[in-house]
Amino acid sequence: MNKKKIEKFLEKNLKKYKYIYITSDLRGFFFYKIYQSSDEFFDFFMNFFQKKGITVILPSYSYTNTGKFYVDKTMSNLGSFTKWILKKKNISRSNHPIFSTVSIGPDKNITRNIGKSAFGHASIFYRLNKKKSCLLHLGRPFEMGNTIIHFIEQLVNVDYRFHKIFETKVYKNKKYISSGYSAFVRKKKIGPTNTIKIANIFRKKKIIKEIGNYKKLTNISIVDFKKCVKTMVQEYTNNNEIFLNK
């Protein structure tokens, strides 16, 4: 796999989308020398998205569940792509202190005035489900996780999670915004969510468009957002333990 093949793959499979939600892990791309540096990687993809007029959204989670969260200052605990984007000037970051997202592109304001529920009405997932959008995994296969699964769990109201409100105070440009943001968190007796079964179903149903090797973390995987949501809801209806490690 080389950059020309990657660009051809993106041209073919992203042409109908105006929004993409990225989950990434760069290790495989560097280990197998597909890209020589993080800057080369970021510039390649961001230049492509810019030329196509695509709005890019990345998780910028800081998991700030106490104290204060500064939209414009609090660092993310996630990877290098998120940290690189957060240094840009022409971005918008949502207010959620635990599960913030950062956006760049023509409709970067999609993350503005986000709802207080991380996975509920007016969350970024709720909004993207109404747009021409997709999930884009770069070097991190779907079976290693995607936060959209919590959106589905809240949508179908699973009984092993509950709404928890956090009193973290949110600030932006030194101005107090609000507090009382919430997340749909798992009960203590329940282990981590399992996305392996869903990833296998996606591949069986050919919902994932993919290039590279997901076992070597060189995959570029595209999943249509609406098809992802619809399929996961259907699978939960068939098996209400589909997302659990059982």
Phi, psi and omega in degrees: 000136177224178186295328178294318177295322179296314180297320178297319178297315179296318179303317183287320192257352179250001189296337182263000185256142177253345181223139174227143177248116189261136167236130190219156172207117191270354190303314183295321181296325180279320182299319180266011172058034173286324172232145185270339182206164179295322179297320178297318179299307183297315181298320180301309184288316183293326176295321178296312181298319181296316179298327182270358180067035182265135173273129184254133176237133175232148171294139176229041186302137173243348179056038180279094185259003174215167174071230185234144175239125179254112184306320186267358184228326184295126182286155175274150176269006184268192191284189189291330179296315179297314180298324179294315180295320183296342178277348181285154182274325187268053182237168173225132180241137182286166187273351187295121187291336182262309184244060177286156173231153180240141183229152178213142181128190186304323181241051181298339181288001178299339179268000180282151176050043182291154179291160182284340176273123185301329185234014185256207180300133180073010170286168180297327180291320177299317181292317181293333179290347178257003183245172171279088190225164177211164171266135179236114177259123179248103178072007176228102183298155184302327182292346176274000172120146172205131186297345179302335182298329178287331173296318178293317181300321178287324180299319181265358176058060179298152185271358180261007174231162178213158180281126178236129180263136179246137184267019175305133179270129184256132180233150174215129183051045178069005181256134178290130181261299183183183172212185178081029175282153187231163174219156179265093190260156182278151176287153189300329184280352182259133180282185181300152176295144181250120179255001182296316182297319179293318178300319178296321178294317178302317181290321179297321181272001179059038176279332179272126170262127193215145171225155182088193184237110184290339177284336177260006181061033173248016183284147164239112188240134181238129178231123177301131187298310182296319178295323178299310181298311182300316182294317181293323176295316179298317181293324176294321178299323179284329183210104184284007173246016185300329184265004186256155177280071179229000000 
